[in-house]
Amino acid sequence: MLVKTDVKGNVVETVEGFTGHLGDLDFNTKDGRVYGSLEYKAEEGFYIAIFDVDKITEVGMDA
């Protein structure tokens, strides 16, 4: 699950439903996106997940 919080740590929005491991997240201030490593062990594959933070608008969004 990817969780978007406010500056006080309160959950604002979430993205759920990943079947792999999402980690090593980084926020790019120039494009407003979060980049992360997404590992699918069953497929023995790694991908780069890209999230447009402005499009995460509610709790429980489906990945």
PDB file with SEQRES, HELIX, SHEET and CRYST1 records, atoms N, CA, C and O in Angstrom:
SEQRES   1 A   63  MET LEU VAL LYS THR ASP VAL LYS GLY ASN VAL VAL GLU          
SEQRES   2 A   63  THR VAL GLU GLY PHE THR GLY HIS LEU GLY ASP LEU ASP          
SEQRES   3 A   63  PHE ASN THR LYS ASP GLY ARG VAL TYR GLY SER LEU GLU          
SEQRES   4 A   63  TYR LYS ALA GLU GLU GLY PHE TYR ILE ALA ILE PHE ASP          
SEQRES   5 A   63  VAL ASP LYS ILE THR GLU VAL GLY MET ASP ALA                  
HELIX    1 AA1 VAL A   53  LYS A   55  5                                   3    
SHEET    1 AA1 3 LEU A   2  THR A   5  0                                        
SHEET    2 AA1 3 VAL A  11  GLU A  16 -1                                        
SHEET    3 AA1 3 MET A  61  ASP A  62  1                                        
SHEET    1 AA2 3 HIS A  21  ASN A  28  0                                        
SHEET    2 AA2 3 ARG A  33  TYR A  40 -1                                        
SHEET    3 AA2 3 GLY A  45  ASP A  52 -1                                        
CRYST1    1.000    1.000    1.000  90.00  90.00  90.00 P 1           1          
ATOM      1  N   MET A   1       0.838  -1.168   0.000  1.00  0.00           N  
ATOM      2  CA  MET A   1       0.000   0.000   0.000  1.00  0.00           C  
ATOM      3  C   MET A   1       0.889   1.240   0.000  1.00  0.00           C  
ATOM      4  O   MET A   1       1.905   1.297   0.692  1.00  0.00           O  
ATOM      5  N   LEU A   2       0.488   2.211  -0.780  1.00  0.00           N  
ATOM      6  CA  LEU A   2       1.144   3.519  -0.776  1.00  0.00           C  
ATOM      7  C   LEU A   2       0.223   4.456  -0.012  1.00  0.00           C  
ATOM      8  O   LEU A   2      -0.966   4.550  -0.315  1.00  0.00           O  
ATOM      9  N   VAL A   3       0.773   5.149   0.980  1.00  0.00           N  
ATOM     10  CA  VAL A   3      -0.032   6.020   1.836  1.00  0.00           C  
ATOM     11  C   VAL A   3       0.440   7.459   1.672  1.00  0.00           C  
ATOM     12  O   VAL A   3       1.629   7.752   1.798  1.00  0.00           O  
ATOM     13  N   LYS A   4      -0.505   8.353   1.391  1.00  0.00           N  
ATOM     14  CA  LYS A   4      -0.232   9.782   1.294  1.00  0.00           C  
ATOM     15  C   LYS A   4      -0.737  10.420   2.582  1.00  0.00           C  
ATOM     16  O   LYS A   4      -1.897  10.238   2.954  1.00  0.00           O  
ATOM     17  N   THR A   5       0.137  11.172   3.270  1.00  0.00           N  
ATOM     18  CA  THR A   5      -0.233  11.795   4.539  1.00  0.00           C  
ATOM     19  C   THR A   5      -0.065  13.305   4.462  1.00  0.00           C  
ATOM     20  O   THR A   5       0.577  13.832   3.553  1.00  0.00           O  
ATOM     21  N   ASP A   6      -0.664  13.996   5.447  1.00  0.00           N  
ATOM     22  CA  ASP A   6      -0.416  15.424   5.574  1.00  0.00           C  
ATOM     23  C   ASP A   6       0.841  15.605   6.428  1.00  0.00           C  
ATOM     24  O   ASP A   6       1.458  14.624   6.842  1.00  0.00           O  
ATOM     25  N   VAL A   7       1.216  16.847   6.688  1.00  0.00           N  
ATOM     26  CA  VAL A   7       2.454  17.105   7.427  1.00  0.00           C  
ATOM     27  C   VAL A   7       2.399  16.640   8.883  1.00  0.00           C  
ATOM     28  O   VAL A   7       3.437  16.519   9.534  1.00  0.00           O  
ATOM     29  N   LYS A   8       1.187  16.378   9.399  1.00  0.00           N  
ATOM     30  CA  LYS A   8       1.040  15.883  10.775  1.00  0.00           C  
ATOM     31  C   LYS A   8       1.018  14.360  10.835  1.00  0.00           C  
ATOM     32  O   LYS A   8       0.933  13.787  11.921  1.00  0.00           O  
ATOM     33  N   GLY A   9       1.094  13.691   9.673  1.00  0.00           N  
ATOM     34  CA  GLY A   9       1.104  12.236   9.648  1.00  0.00           C  
ATOM     35  C   GLY A   9      -0.265  11.601   9.520  1.00  0.00           C  
ATOM     36  O   GLY A   9      -0.385  10.379   9.601  1.00  0.00           O  
ATOM     37  N   ASN A  10      -1.299  12.403   9.323  1.00  0.00           N  
ATOM     38  CA  ASN A  10      -2.651  11.873   9.144  1.00  0.00           C  
ATOM     39  C   ASN A  10      -2.820  11.328   7.727  1.00  0.00           C  
ATOM     40  O   ASN A  10      -2.403  11.962   6.758  1.00  0.00           O  
ATOM     41  N   VAL A  11      -3.430  10.156   7.612  1.00  0.00           N  
ATOM     42  CA  VAL A  11      -3.651   9.544   6.295  1.00  0.00           C  
ATOM     43  C   VAL A  11      -4.652  10.392   5.519  1.00  0.00           C  
ATOM     44  O   VAL A  11      -5.737  10.705   6.009  1.00  0.00           O  
ATOM     45  N   VAL A  12      -4.264  10.759   4.292  1.00  0.00           N  
ATOM     46  CA  VAL A  12      -5.115  11.567   3.431  1.00  0.00           C  
ATOM     47  C   VAL A  12      -5.683  10.709   2.304  1.00  0.00           C  
ATOM     48  O   VAL A  12      -6.890  10.716   2.058  1.00  0.00           O  
ATOM     49  N   GLU A  13      -4.811   9.972   1.622  1.00  0.00           N  
ATOM     50  CA  GLU A  13      -5.216   9.084   0.527  1.00  0.00           C  
ATOM     51  C   GLU A  13      -4.320   7.860   0.519  1.00  0.00           C  
ATOM     52  O   GLU A  13      -3.219   7.883   1.070  1.00  0.00           O  
ATOM     53  N   THR A  14      -4.805   6.763  -0.123  1.00  0.00           N  
ATOM     54  CA  THR A  14      -4.004   5.543  -0.241  1.00  0.00           C  
ATOM     55  C   THR A  14      -4.211   4.893  -1.606  1.00  0.00           C  
ATOM     56  O   THR A  14      -5.243   5.068  -2.253  1.00  0.00           O  
ATOM     57  N   VAL A  15      -3.200   4.144  -2.017  1.00  0.00           N  
ATOM     58  CA  VAL A  15      -3.287   3.294  -3.205  1.00  0.00           C  
ATOM     59  C   VAL A  15      -3.016   1.876  -2.724  1.00  0.00           C  
ATOM     60  O   VAL A  15      -1.988   1.611  -2.100  1.00  0.00           O  
ATOM     61  N   GLU A  16      -3.944   0.961  -3.016  1.00  0.00           N  
ATOM     62  CA  GLU A  16      -3.874  -0.403  -2.496  1.00  0.00           C  
ATOM     63  C   GLU A  16      -3.950  -1.424  -3.624  1.00  0.00           C  
ATOM     64  O   GLU A  16      -4.263  -1.084  -4.764  1.00  0.00           O  
ATOM     65  N   GLY A  17      -3.660  -2.683  -3.291  1.00  0.00           N  
ATOM     66  CA  GLY A  17      -3.864  -3.779  -4.226  1.00  0.00           C  
ATOM     67  C   GLY A  17      -2.626  -4.262  -4.948  1.00  0.00           C  
ATOM     68  O   GLY A  17      -2.730  -5.017  -5.914  1.00  0.00           O  
ATOM     69  N   PHE A  18      -1.463  -3.843  -4.499  1.00  0.00           N  
ATOM     70  CA  PHE A  18      -0.231  -4.341  -5.112  1.00  0.00           C  
ATOM     71  C   PHE A  18      -0.070  -5.816  -4.784  1.00  0.00           C  
ATOM     72  O   PHE A  18      -0.338  -6.232  -3.657  1.00  0.00           O  
ATOM     73  N   THR A  19       0.361  -6.604  -5.745  1.00  0.00           N  
ATOM     74  CA  THR A  19       0.629  -8.017  -5.479  1.00  0.00           C  
ATOM     75  C   THR A  19       2.121  -8.278  -5.353  1.00  0.00           C  
ATOM     76  O   THR A  19       2.545  -9.412  -5.131  1.00  0.00           O  
ATOM     77  N   GLY A  20       2.904  -7.235  -5.494  1.00  0.00           N  
ATOM     78  CA  GLY A  20       4.348  -7.336  -5.326  1.00  0.00           C  
ATOM     79  C   GLY A  20       4.800  -6.422  -4.199  1.00  0.00           C  
ATOM     80  O   GLY A  20       3.980  -5.828  -3.498  1.00  0.00           O  
ATOM     81  N   HIS A  21       6.115  -6.318  -4.032  1.00  0.00           N  
ATOM     82  CA  HIS A  21       6.693  -5.484  -2.978  1.00  0.00           C  
ATOM     83  C   HIS A  21       7.050  -4.119  -3.551  1.00  0.00           C  
ATOM     84  O   HIS A  21       7.813  -4.021  -4.512  1.00  0.00           O  
ATOM     85  N   LEU A  22       6.493  -3.067  -2.957  1.00  0.00           N  
ATOM     86  CA  LEU A  22       6.785  -1.692  -3.355  1.00  0.00           C  
ATOM     87  C   LEU A  22       7.746  -1.093  -2.342  1.00  0.00           C  
ATOM     88  O   LEU A  22       7.450  -1.058  -1.148  1.00  0.00           O  
ATOM     89  N   GLY A  23       8.891  -0.624  -2.810  1.00  0.00           N  
ATOM     90  CA  GLY A  23       9.885  -0.074  -1.892  1.00  0.00           C  
ATOM     91  C   GLY A  23      10.785   0.941  -2.556  1.00  0.00           C  
ATOM     92  O   GLY A  23      10.600   1.283  -3.724  1.00  0.00           O  
ATOM     93  N   ASP A  24      11.758   1.420  -1.807  1.00  0.00           N  
ATOM     94  CA  ASP A  24      12.737   2.398  -2.280  1.00  0.00           C  
ATOM     95  C   ASP A  24      12.062   3.578  -2.969  1.00  0.00           C  
ATOM     96  O   ASP A  24      12.368   3.894  -4.119  1.00  0.00           O  
ATOM     97  N   LEU A  25      11.149   4.220  -2.265  1.00  0.00           N  
ATOM     98  CA  LEU A  25      10.375   5.324  -2.828  1.00  0.00           C  
ATOM     99  C   LEU A  25      11.159   6.623  -2.810  1.00  0.00           C  
ATOM    100  O   LEU A  25      11.957   6.876  -1.907  1.00  0.00           O  
ATOM    101  N   ASP A  26      10.914   7.448  -3.833  1.00  0.00           N  
ATOM    102  CA  ASP A  26      11.537   8.762  -3.911  1.00  0.00           C  
ATOM    103  C   ASP A  26      10.552   9.722  -4.562  1.00  0.00           C  
ATOM    104  O   ASP A  26       9.892   9.368  -5.539  1.00  0.00           O  
ATOM    105  N   PHE A  27      10.449  10.940  -4.025  1.00  0.00           N  
ATOM    106  CA  PHE A  27       9.576  11.967  -4.580  1.00  0.00           C  
ATOM    107  C   PHE A  27      10.394  12.934  -5.407  1.00  0.00           C  
ATOM    108  O   PHE A  27      11.391  13.474  -4.928  1.00  0.00           O  
ATOM    109  N   ASN A  28       9.979  13.159  -6.653  1.00  0.00           N  
ATOM    110  CA  ASN A  28      10.656  14.099  -7.541  1.00  0.00           C  
ATOM    111  C   ASN A  28       9.900  15.420  -7.482  1.00  0.00           C  
ATOM    112  O   ASN A  28       8.768  15.510  -7.957  1.00  0.00           O  
ATOM    113  N   THR A  29      10.521  16.444  -6.903  1.00  0.00           N  
ATOM    114  CA  THR A  29       9.856  17.744  -6.753  1.00  0.00           C  
ATOM    115  C   THR A  29       9.647  18.446  -8.094  1.00  0.00           C  
ATOM    116  O   THR A  29       8.791  19.324  -8.199  1.00  0.00           O  
ATOM    117  N   LYS A  30      10.413  18.074  -9.118  1.00  0.00           N  
ATOM    118  CA  LYS A  30      10.285  18.736 -10.425  1.00  0.00           C  
ATOM    119  C   LYS A  30       9.044  18.293 -11.179  1.00  0.00           C  
ATOM    120  O   LYS A  30       8.426  19.098 -11.875  1.00  0.00           O  
ATOM    121  N   ASP A  31       8.662  17.003 -11.050  1.00  0.00           N  
ATOM    122  CA  ASP A  31       7.491  16.526 -11.794  1.00  0.00           C  
ATOM    123  C   ASP A  31       6.328  16.099 -10.895  1.00  0.00           C  
ATOM    124  O   ASP A  31       5.272  15.719 -11.402  1.00  0.00           O  
ATOM    125  N   GLY A  32       6.502  16.153  -9.568  1.00  0.00           N  
ATOM    126  CA  GLY A  32       5.428  15.835  -8.643  1.00  0.00           C  
ATOM    127  C   GLY A  32       5.052  14.369  -8.608  1.00  0.00           C  
ATOM    128  O   GLY A  32       3.920  14.023  -8.270  1.00  0.00           O  
ATOM    129  N   ARG A  33       5.986  13.511  -8.952  1.00  0.00           N  
ATOM    130  CA  ARG A  33       5.709  12.076  -8.984  1.00  0.00           C  
ATOM    131  C   ARG A  33       6.560  11.329  -7.960  1.00  0.00           C  
ATOM    132  O   ARG A  33       7.652  11.757  -7.588  1.00  0.00           O  
ATOM    133  N   VAL A  34       6.008  10.183  -7.516  1.00  0.00           N  
ATOM    134  CA  VAL A  34       6.737   9.278  -6.641  1.00  0.00           C  
ATOM    135  C   VAL A  34       7.187   8.098  -7.491  1.00  0.00           C  
ATOM    136  O   VAL A  34       6.398   7.518  -8.237  1.00  0.00           O  
ATOM    137  N   TYR A  35       8.451   7.755  -7.370  1.00  0.00           N  
ATOM    138  CA  TYR A  35       9.029   6.619  -8.094  1.00  0.00           C  
ATOM    139  C   TYR A  35       9.412   5.549  -7.086  1.00  0.00           C  
ATOM    140  O   TYR A  35       9.919   5.857  -6.008  1.00  0.00           O  
ATOM    141  N   GLY A  36       9.169   4.286  -7.438  1.00  0.00           N  
ATOM    142  CA  GLY A  36       9.516   3.212  -6.524  1.00  0.00           C  
ATOM    143  C   GLY A  36       9.841   1.925  -7.251  1.00  0.00           C  
ATOM    144  O   GLY A  36       9.465   1.733  -8.407  1.00  0.00           O  
ATOM    145  N   SER A  37      10.538   1.056  -6.565  1.00  0.00           N  
ATOM    146  CA  SER A  37      10.855  -0.270  -7.080  1.00  0.00           C  
ATOM    147  C   SER A  37       9.680  -1.191  -6.771  1.00  0.00           C  
ATOM    148  O   SER A  37       9.206  -1.237  -5.636  1.00  0.00           O  
ATOM    149  N   LEU A  38       9.213  -1.921  -7.775  1.00  0.00           N  
ATOM    150  CA  LEU A  38       8.106  -2.853  -7.601  1.00  0.00           C  
ATOM    151  C   LEU A  38       8.589  -4.236  -8.015  1.00  0.00           C  
ATOM    152  O   LEU A  38       8.878  -4.486  -9.185  1.00  0.00           O  
ATOM    153  N   GLU A  39       8.671  -5.133  -7.029  1.00  0.00           N  
ATOM    154  CA  GLU A  39       9.193  -6.484  -7.261  1.00  0.00           C  
ATOM    155  C   GLU A  39       8.055  -7.496  -7.267  1.00  0.00           C  
ATOM    156  O   GLU A  39       7.237  -7.543  -6.348  1.00  0.00           O  
ATOM    157  N   TYR A  40       8.022  -8.298  -8.315  1.00  0.00           N  
ATOM    158  CA  TYR A  40       7.095  -9.426  -8.401  1.00  0.00           C  
ATOM    159  C   TYR A  40       7.916 -10.701  -8.360  1.00  0.00           C  
ATOM    160  O   TYR A  40       8.497 -11.099  -9.369  1.00  0.00           O  
ATOM    161  N   LYS A  41       7.969 -11.354  -7.187  1.00  0.00           N  
ATOM    162  CA  LYS A  41       8.811 -12.540  -7.017  1.00  0.00           C  
ATOM    163  C   LYS A  41       8.365 -13.692  -7.905  1.00  0.00           C  
ATOM    164  O   LYS A  41       9.205 -14.417  -8.438  1.00  0.00           O  
ATOM    165  N   ALA A  42       7.056 -13.875  -8.075  1.00  0.00           N  
ATOM    166  CA  ALA A  42       6.549 -14.981  -8.894  1.00  0.00           C  
ATOM    167  C   ALA A  42       7.025 -14.849 -10.341  1.00  0.00           C  
ATOM    168  O   ALA A  42       7.272 -15.854 -11.008  1.00  0.00           O  
ATOM    169  N   GLU A  43       7.152 -13.626 -10.823  1.00  0.00           N  
ATOM    170  CA  GLU A  43       7.611 -13.387 -12.191  1.00  0.00           C  
ATOM    171  C   GLU A  43       9.120 -13.181 -12.257  1.00  0.00           C  
ATOM    172  O   GLU A  43       9.693 -13.056 -13.339  1.00  0.00           O  
ATOM    173  N   GLU A  44       9.764 -13.145 -11.070  1.00  0.00           N  
ATOM    174  CA  GLU A  44      11.187 -12.844 -10.976  1.00  0.00           C  
ATOM    175  C   GLU A  44      11.509 -11.562 -11.740  1.00  0.00           C  
ATOM    176  O   GLU A  44      12.468 -11.499 -12.509  1.00  0.00           O  
ATOM    177  N   GLY A  45      10.679 -10.540 -11.507  1.00  0.00           N  
ATOM    178  CA  GLY A  45      10.872  -9.289 -12.225  1.00  0.00           C  
ATOM    179  C   GLY A  45      10.781  -8.070 -11.333  1.00  0.00           C  
ATOM    180  O   GLY A  45      10.079  -8.065 -10.322  1.00  0.00           O  
ATOM    181  N   PHE A  46      11.508  -7.033 -11.731  1.00  0.00           N  
ATOM    182  CA  PHE A  46      11.483  -5.737 -11.069  1.00  0.00           C  
ATOM    183  C   PHE A  46      10.996  -4.700 -12.060  1.00  0.00           C  
ATOM    184  O   PHE A  46      11.327  -4.746 -13.245  1.00  0.00           O  
ATOM    185  N   TYR A  47      10.214  -3.774 -11.566  1.00  0.00           N  
ATOM    186  CA  TYR A  47       9.670  -2.708 -12.389  1.00  0.00           C  
ATOM    187  C   TYR A  47       9.819  -1.393 -11.648  1.00  0.00           C  
ATOM    188  O   TYR A  47      10.074  -1.382 -10.444  1.00  0.00           O  
ATOM    189  N   ILE A  48       9.662  -0.295 -12.353  1.00  0.00           N  
ATOM    190  CA  ILE A  48       9.632   1.012 -11.713  1.00  0.00           C  
ATOM    191  C   ILE A  48       8.185   1.471 -11.711  1.00  0.00           C  
ATOM    192  O   ILE A  48       7.575   1.639 -12.767  1.00  0.00           O  
ATOM    193  N   ALA A  49       7.642   1.671 -10.521  1.00  0.00           N  
ATOM    194  CA  ALA A  49       6.277   2.181 -10.368  1.00  0.00           C  
ATOM    195  C   ALA A  49       6.357   3.698 -10.316  1.00  0.00           C  
ATOM    196  O   ALA A  49       7.216   4.255  -9.633  1.00  0.00           O  
ATOM    197  N   ILE A  50       5.456   4.372 -11.042  1.00  0.00           N  
ATOM    198  CA  ILE A  50       5.425   5.827 -11.078  1.00  0.00           C  
ATOM    199  C   ILE A  50       4.023   6.288 -10.687  1.00  0.00           C  
ATOM    200  O   ILE A  50       3.030   5.866 -11.281  1.00  0.00           O  
ATOM    201  N   PHE A  51       3.955   7.159  -9.679  1.00  0.00           N  
ATOM    202  CA  PHE A  51       2.682   7.672  -9.188  1.00  0.00           C  
ATOM    203  C   PHE A  51       2.637   9.181  -9.357  1.00  0.00           C  
ATOM    204  O   PHE A  51       3.535   9.884  -8.894  1.00  0.00           O  
ATOM    205  N   ASP A  52       1.615   9.679 -10.006  1.00  0.00           N  
ATOM    206  CA  ASP A  52       1.367  11.114 -10.070  1.00  0.00           C  
ATOM    207  C   ASP A  52       0.610  11.476  -8.798  1.00  0.00           C  
ATOM    208  O   ASP A  52      -0.566  11.140  -8.657  1.00  0.00           O  
ATOM    209  N   VAL A  53       1.270  12.148  -7.887  1.00  0.00           N  
ATOM    210  CA  VAL A  53       0.719  12.418  -6.562  1.00  0.00           C  
ATOM    211  C   VAL A  53      -0.609  13.175  -6.647  1.00  0.00           C  
ATOM    212  O   VAL A  53      -1.497  12.936  -5.828  1.00  0.00           O  
ATOM    213  N   ASP A  54      -0.764  14.071  -7.605  1.00  0.00           N  
ATOM    214  CA  ASP A  54      -1.993  14.851  -7.741  1.00  0.00           C  
ATOM    215  C   ASP A  54      -3.191  13.988  -8.136  1.00  0.00           C  
ATOM    216  O   ASP A  54      -4.336  14.393  -7.933  1.00  0.00           O  
ATOM    217  N   LYS A  55      -2.938  12.804  -8.699  1.00  0.00           N  
ATOM    218  CA  LYS A  55      -4.032  11.923  -9.113  1.00  0.00           C  
ATOM    219  C   LYS A  55      -4.434  10.929  -8.025  1.00  0.00           C  
ATOM    220  O   LYS A  55      -5.394  10.177  -8.193  1.00  0.00           O  
ATOM    221  N   ILE A  56      -3.703  10.925  -6.910  1.00  0.00           N  
ATOM    222  CA  ILE A  56      -4.096  10.106  -5.749  1.00  0.00           C  
ATOM    223  C   ILE A  56      -5.043  10.979  -4.940  1.00  0.00           C  
ATOM    224  O   ILE A  56      -4.609  11.899  -4.246  1.00  0.00           O  
ATOM    225  N   THR A  57      -6.353  10.685  -5.030  1.00  0.00           N  
ATOM    226  CA  THR A  57      -7.350  11.623  -4.513  1.00  0.00           C  
ATOM    227  C   THR A  57      -8.274  11.059  -3.427  1.00  0.00           C  
ATOM    228  O   THR A  57      -9.117  11.789  -2.906  1.00  0.00           O  
ATOM    229  N   GLU A  58      -8.131   9.776  -3.077  1.00  0.00           N  
ATOM    230  CA  GLU A  58      -9.025   9.207  -2.064  1.00  0.00           C  
ATOM    231  C   GLU A  58      -8.368   8.010  -1.377  1.00  0.00           C  
ATOM    232  O   GLU A  58      -7.372   7.474  -1.862  1.00  0.00           O  
ATOM    233  N   VAL A  59      -8.925   7.608  -0.268  1.00  0.00           N  
ATOM    234  CA  VAL A  59      -8.459   6.423   0.445  1.00  0.00           C  
ATOM    235  C   VAL A  59      -8.995   5.184  -0.281  1.00  0.00           C  
ATOM    236  O   VAL A  59     -10.166   5.134  -0.657  1.00  0.00           O  
ATOM    237  N   GLY A  60      -8.127   4.190  -0.472  1.00  0.00           N  
ATOM    238  CA  GLY A  60      -8.552   2.919  -1.050  1.00  0.00           C  
ATOM    239  C   GLY A  60      -8.522   2.849  -2.562  1.00  0.00           C  
ATOM    240  O   GLY A  60      -9.192   1.995  -3.143  1.00  0.00           O  
ATOM    241  N   MET A  61      -7.768   3.716  -3.221  1.00  0.00           N  
ATOM    242  CA  MET A  61      -7.681   3.654  -4.673  1.00  0.00           C  
ATOM    243  C   MET A  61      -7.013   2.342  -5.084  1.00  0.00           C  
ATOM    244  O   MET A  61      -6.088   1.874  -4.420  1.00  0.00           O  
ATOM    245  N   ASP A  62      -7.482   1.762  -6.166  1.00  0.00           N  
ATOM    246  CA  ASP A  62      -6.951   0.482  -6.650  1.00  0.00           C  
ATOM    247  C   ASP A  62      -5.727   0.723  -7.519  1.00  0.00           C  
ATOM    248  O   ASP A  62      -5.749   1.552  -8.428  1.00  0.00           O  
ATOM    249  N   ALA A  63      -4.669  -0.004  -7.231  1.00  0.00           N  
ATOM    250  CA  ALA A  63      -3.438   0.116  -8.004  1.00  0.00           C  
ATOM    251  C   ALA A  63      -3.675  -0.296  -9.441  1.00  0.00           C  
ATOM    252  O   ALA A  63      -2.751  -0.263 -10.253  1.00  0.00           O  
TER     253      ALA A  63                                                      
END                                                                             
